[in-house]
């Protein structure tokens, strides 16, 4: 069977060649960016991340042992300044029993919780209003900017002059420090909600209160929770400032007493205990967050 002859038109041209897919690194990235020990944004396994994270810790411990080994006269750093790891561990029973570690730790934890609760009661509604209403945000932005540049230690003499040296001063100091940290995070969480949701709510006839309560807050809650989680962890860096005045109960009082009368080993033990408590509470915040917002974990 023969094909019909051409009617005289131009012969059809062949189309452009189909490019074949290439393997390896993208053309815009040099091959050196994907080779070697250090690679940009390289995915690594969990065990490798854990191992790499332990290397600086072990190196720091090795240096600590090296400069604190031997008799007191032979050490690079005097034991009155930096005791050895073994001496720090050996002093733990004295800290636990004679200085009532658990009771003082509970007192400090209660102060952090009270200051945090008071700060959230004030900064949460303020942050939501600032994130939702532009005029409210414009009105309070100068105060938040002032607080952002205000050194936290300067709040100690301010709260001392206003509330004395008792328990109220410590709680109010923590509340002010928490509020300075939390308000911008709450504003950013609400402000990050896409305008598409607001337009949809307006189209459906939602009022301003319904838009804030049923649109902005539900979408912003995961970020608000994350802000509270970060803020509560930061509070443990403020507790020592609060308790170094009118030394009495609390872990800050133990540090001041250890600095003045010894043993110095208790200072390092208290610092380690603060890290442990802050880490455990952060894991609890994360666990509750996964329970409340499982979709966020699935998305990430």
Backbone torsions as a table, in degrees:
resi	resn	phi	psi	omega
1	UNK	NA	129.4	-178.3
2	UNK	-104.8	147.3	178.9
3	UNK	-77.0	148.6	176.7
4	UNK	-64.6	147.6	-178.2
5	UNK	-68.4	157.5	178.9
6	UNK	-68.4	145.4	179.9
7	UNK	-83.4	4.1	175.9
8	UNK	109.7	-8.3	179.5
9	UNK	-72.4	170.3	178.8
10	UNK	-67.7	145.8	-179.0
11	UNK	-68.1	137.5	179.0
12	UNK	-64.3	142.6	-179.5
13	UNK	-93.6	147.8	177.2
14	UNK	-70.5	144.5	179.8
15	UNK	-71.9	171.8	-179.8
16	UNK	-65.9	149.0	-179.1
17	UNK	-64.9	139.6	179.1
18	UNK	-76.8	122.2	-179.0
19	UNK	-68.4	140.6	177.7
20	UNK	-88.8	139.0	-179.3
21	UNK	-63.1	141.9	180.0
22	UNK	-105.9	147.7	177.2
23	UNK	-103.2	164.6	179.0
24	UNK	98.1	-167.0	-176.3
25	UNK	-67.2	153.9	177.6
26	UNK	-58.5	155.1	-175.9
27	UNK	-65.1	-27.6	-176.0
28	UNK	-82.6	-8.7	-179.0
29	UNK	-111.3	131.2	178.0
30	UNK	-66.9	153.1	-178.0
31	UNK	-62.9	-26.8	-178.6
32	UNK	-66.3	-21.2	179.7
33	UNK	-73.9	-14.8	-176.8
34	UNK	-113.8	12.4	179.6
35	UNK	-128.8	167.7	178.3
36	UNK	91.9	178.8	-177.4
37	UNK	-70.9	-42.1	180.0
38	UNK	-101.9	119.8	177.0
39	UNK	-126.7	141.5	-175.6
40	UNK	-67.3	125.5	178.2
41	UNK	51.2	48.4	179.8
42	UNK	-80.0	127.0	174.6
43	UNK	-72.4	132.7	179.4
44	UNK	-128.0	158.5	-178.9
45	UNK	-77.3	166.8	-177.6
46	UNK	-66.3	-41.1	-178.4
47	UNK	-66.6	-35.5	179.0
48	UNK	-69.6	-38.1	176.8
49	UNK	-64.0	-40.9	178.0
50	UNK	-63.6	-42.5	-179.0
51	UNK	-65.1	-44.9	179.1
52	UNK	-65.2	-34.1	177.7
53	UNK	-68.4	-28.4	-179.5
54	UNK	-79.9	-22.5	-176.5
55	UNK	-60.3	-48.9	177.3
56	UNK	-63.5	-33.5	179.0
57	UNK	-65.5	-46.0	179.0
58	UNK	-65.1	-37.2	178.2
59	UNK	-65.2	-40.7	178.6
60	UNK	-64.6	-41.9	177.6
61	UNK	-63.6	-38.6	179.5
62	UNK	-63.7	-42.8	177.9
63	UNK	-65.2	-39.6	178.3
64	UNK	-60.2	-45.6	178.7
65	UNK	-64.6	-39.6	-176.4
66	UNK	-64.1	-41.3	-175.6
67	UNK	-86.2	-3.7	-179.4
68	UNK	-123.2	19.3	-179.5
69	UNK	-92.7	140.7	176.8
70	UNK	102.5	-174.8	178.4
71	UNK	-67.9	163.9	-175.4
72	UNK	-60.4	-36.4	-177.8
73	UNK	-74.7	-20.9	-175.9
74	UNK	-95.9	-6.4	-174.4
75	UNK	-76.4	151.4	175.3
76	UNK	-67.2	-40.5	177.8
77	UNK	-119.4	134.2	-177.3
78	UNK	-61.9	142.7	177.7
79	UNK	-64.6	-19.4	175.5
80	UNK	-71.8	-17.4	177.3
81	UNK	-101.0	-48.8	-178.1
82	UNK	-137.9	99.8	175.4
83	UNK	-72.1	164.7	-179.5
84	UNK	-76.2	160.7	176.8
85	UNK	-56.5	-38.5	179.2
86	UNK	-64.6	-39.7	178.9
87	UNK	-67.3	-36.3	178.0
88	UNK	-64.7	-46.1	-179.7
89	UNK	-65.0	-38.6	-178.2
90	UNK	-66.8	-22.6	-179.5
91	UNK	-86.9	-0.2	-177.2
92	UNK	-63.1	-42.7	178.5
93	UNK	-58.1	-38.6	178.0
94	UNK	-63.4	-40.7	178.2
95	UNK	-66.6	-39.6	-176.1
96	UNK	-69.2	-45.3	-173.2
97	UNK	-93.5	-53.0	-172.4
98	UNK	-74.8	-31.2	-177.7
99	UNK	-108.7	10.7	172.0
100	UNK	50.4	63.3	-176.4
101	UNK	-58.8	-48.7	-175.4
102	UNK	-63.9	-40.3	-179.8
103	UNK	-66.8	-42.7	178.9
104	UNK	-69.7	-34.1	177.1
105	UNK	-66.8	-38.2	177.7
106	UNK	-65.5	-37.4	177.8
107	UNK	-63.4	-45.4	179.2
108	UNK	-64.5	-40.0	179.5
109	UNK	-63.7	-40.4	178.2
110	UNK	-63.2	-40.1	178.5
111	UNK	-64.2	-40.9	178.2
112	UNK	-63.2	-43.7	-179.2
113	UNK	-64.5	-43.5	-179.3
114	UNK	-65.3	-44.9	178.2
115	UNK	-64.4	-38.0	179.6
116	UNK	-67.7	-43.7	-179.9
117	UNK	-62.6	-41.9	179.0
118	UNK	-65.6	-39.2	179.4
119	UNK	-66.7	-41.5	179.7
120	UNK	-65.7	-38.1	-179.8
121	UNK	-61.1	-27.0	-179.8
122	UNK	-98.3	-46.7	-172.1
123	UNK	-77.1	-27.2	-179.5
124	UNK	-65.6	-55.1	178.0
125	UNK	-62.8	-35.5	178.8
126	UNK	-65.5	-42.7	179.5
127	UNK	-65.3	-38.6	178.6
128	UNK	-66.1	-44.2	179.0
129	UNK	-64.4	-39.6	178.8
130	UNK	-67.6	-37.2	179.5
131	UNK	-73.1	-26.6	-176.3
132	UNK	-92.5	-38.1	-173.0
133	UNK	-116.7	121.2	-174.7
134	UNK	-63.7	-36.7	-178.6
135	UNK	-68.3	-37.6	176.3
136	UNK	-65.8	-40.1	178.0
137	UNK	-62.3	-42.6	178.9
138	UNK	-64.9	-33.7	-178.0
139	UNK	-70.4	-37.9	-174.0
140	UNK	-102.2	-3.6	179.5
141	UNK	-60.3	-42.4	178.0
142	UNK	-57.7	-38.3	178.7
143	UNK	-67.7	-40.6	179.8
144	UNK	-68.1	-36.1	176.9
145	UNK	-66.7	-41.4	177.3
146	UNK	-60.5	-43.9	179.0
147	UNK	-66.3	-33.3	-179.3
148	UNK	-65.5	-33.0	-179.6
149	UNK	-94.5	-0.4	-178.5
150	UNK	-83.6	121.4	176.4
151	UNK	-63.3	129.9	-176.8
152	UNK	-59.0	-39.8	179.6
153	UNK	-58.5	-23.1	179.3
154	UNK	-70.3	-13.5	176.8
155	UNK	-74.6	-17.7	-179.4
156	UNK	-64.2	-55.3	178.3
157	UNK	-64.6	-30.2	178.4
158	UNK	-64.4	-48.1	179.9
159	UNK	-70.6	-28.4	175.7
160	UNK	-65.4	-41.7	-179.9
161	UNK	-71.3	-26.8	-177.9
162	UNK	-90.6	-36.1	-170.5
163	UNK	-123.6	5.3	178.9
164	UNK	78.9	-157.2	-176.4
165	UNK	-112.6	10.3	-176.8
166	UNK	-86.1	-160.8	-176.8
167	UNK	-65.1	-34.7	-179.3
168	UNK	-60.1	-38.9	-179.7
169	UNK	-62.0	-41.1	-178.5
170	UNK	-66.9	-43.5	-179.1
171	UNK	-67.4	-41.8	-179.2
172	UNK	-68.9	-36.2	175.5
173	UNK	-60.5	-46.9	178.9
174	UNK	-64.1	-38.9	179.8
175	UNK	-63.1	-43.6	178.5
176	UNK	-64.9	-42.8	179.6
177	UNK	-64.3	-42.6	176.8
178	UNK	-61.3	-44.3	-176.4
179	UNK	-62.6	-42.3	178.5
180	UNK	-59.3	-35.5	-178.9
181	UNK	-80.4	-37.4	-169.9
182	UNK	-82.9	-37.3	-173.5
183	UNK	-56.4	-50.2	179.2
184	UNK	-61.1	-33.2	178.9
185	UNK	-69.8	-40.1	176.5
186	UNK	-64.3	-42.3	178.6
187	UNK	-61.7	-44.4	-179.4
188	UNK	-64.4	-36.5	-179.9
189	UNK	-64.9	-43.5	180.0
190	UNK	-74.3	-38.9	-178.4
191	UNK	-67.7	-21.5	-177.9
192	UNK	-79.4	-8.6	178.7
193	UNK	-65.9	130.7	-176.0
194	UNK	-65.1	143.0	-179.8
195	UNK	-64.8	-18.2	179.7
196	UNK	-60.5	-38.2	179.0
197	UNK	-66.4	-37.6	179.5
198	UNK	-67.0	-42.9	179.9
199	UNK	-63.0	-38.3	177.6
200	UNK	-64.2	-41.7	178.9
201	UNK	-64.7	-40.8	178.0
202	UNK	-63.9	-39.2	179.8
203	UNK	-62.7	-36.0	-179.9
204	UNK	-82.0	1.0	176.0
205	UNK	84.7	23.7	-179.9
206	UNK	-72.9	143.4	176.1
207	UNK	-79.6	175.7	179.5
208	UNK	-63.4	-42.5	178.6
209	UNK	-64.2	-41.4	178.2
210	UNK	-67.2	-36.4	179.1
211	UNK	-64.5	-41.5	178.9
212	UNK	-70.8	-46.3	-173.7
213	UNK	-77.7	-29.1	-174.8
214	UNK	-111.7	-8.4	180.0
215	UNK	-120.2	-61.4	-175.2
216	UNK	-64.3	-51.8	-176.0
217	UNK	-64.4	-48.3	-180.0
218	UNK	-58.3	-37.0	-179.7
219	UNK	-75.2	-34.7	-176.6
220	UNK	-85.3	-9.9	-174.6
221	UNK	-55.9	-43.7	179.0
222	UNK	-58.0	-42.3	179.2
223	UNK	-71.1	-34.1	176.1
224	UNK	-64.0	-42.5	177.9
225	UNK	-62.3	-41.8	178.4
226	UNK	-63.5	-37.6	177.7
227	UNK	-64.2	-42.1	178.2
228	UNK	-66.1	-37.6	177.8
229	UNK	-61.5	-46.7	179.4
230	UNK	-66.4	-39.7	-179.2
231	UNK	-64.6	-40.2	179.8
232	UNK	-64.7	-36.2	177.1
233	UNK	-67.2	-37.1	179.1
234	UNK	-66.1	-27.6	-178.9
235	UNK	-58.1	-28.7	179.5
236	UNK	-71.1	-17.3	173.2
237	UNK	-83.4	-14.9	178.6
238	UNK	-93.4	-22.0	-171.3
239	UNK	-63.1	-33.9	-179.6
240	UNK	-66.8	-37.2	176.8
241	UNK	-64.1	-38.1	-178.6
242	UNK	-69.9	-33.4	-172.6
243	UNK	-97.5	0.0	177.8
244	UNK	-84.2	0.6	174.8
245	UNK	-111.0	136.1	-177.6
246	UNK	55.9	63.8	-174.0
247	UNK	-59.7	126.7	177.8
248	UNK	-157.7	-111.1	178.4
249	UNK	-81.1	157.6	178.4
250	UNK	108.6	161.2	-177.4
251	UNK	-72.4	-26.2	175.1
252	UNK	-63.3	-37.0	176.6
253	UNK	-65.2	-35.8	177.2
254	UNK	-64.7	-39.7	179.8
255	UNK	-65.3	-44.2	179.9
256	UNK	-63.9	-42.5	178.9
257	UNK	-63.8	-40.9	179.1
258	UNK	-67.0	-33.9	178.2
259	UNK	-69.1	-35.5	-176.7
260	UNK	-84.9	-42.2	-172.7
261	UNK	-118.8	-9.3	-178.3
262	UNK	83.8	176.3	-8.2
263	UNK	-74.6	146.1	-178.7
264	UNK	-65.7	-21.6	-180.0
265	UNK	-59.4	-29.3	-177.4
266	UNK	-68.5	-26.2	177.4
267	UNK	-61.5	-45.7	-178.0
268	UNK	-71.8	-33.3	176.3
269	UNK	-66.8	-40.6	178.8
270	UNK	-64.4	-41.9	177.3
271	UNK	-60.8	-40.7	177.4
272	UNK	-65.9	-38.5	179.3
273	UNK	-66.2	-37.0	177.5
274	UNK	-62.0	-43.0	179.1
275	UNK	-63.1	-41.9	-178.8
276	UNK	-65.2	-47.1	-179.0
277	UNK	-64.2	-42.9	178.7
278	UNK	-62.9	-38.1	179.3
279	UNK	-67.3	-43.1	-178.9
280	UNK	-65.0	-45.2	179.0
281	UNK	-64.7	-34.8	177.2
282	UNK	-65.3	-38.5	177.3
283	UNK	-65.6	-35.3	177.2
284	UNK	-66.5	-43.7	175.5
285	UNK	-58.2	-43.4	-179.2
286	UNK	-65.4	-40.0	180.0
287	UNK	-64.7	-43.0	177.5
288	UNK	-65.4	-37.2	177.9
289	UNK	-63.8	-38.6	177.0
290	UNK	-66.7	-32.8	178.0
291	UNK	-71.7	-41.3	-177.4
292	UNK	-76.5	-34.4	-175.2
293	UNK	-128.4	65.5	-178.1
294	UNK	-64.6	-29.0	-179.3
295	UNK	-64.8	-29.0	178.7
296	UNK	-67.0	-42.1	176.9
297	UNK	-64.5	-39.7	179.7
298	UNK	-65.8	-36.9	180.0
299	UNK	-69.2	-38.5	-179.3
300	UNK	-78.2	NA	NA
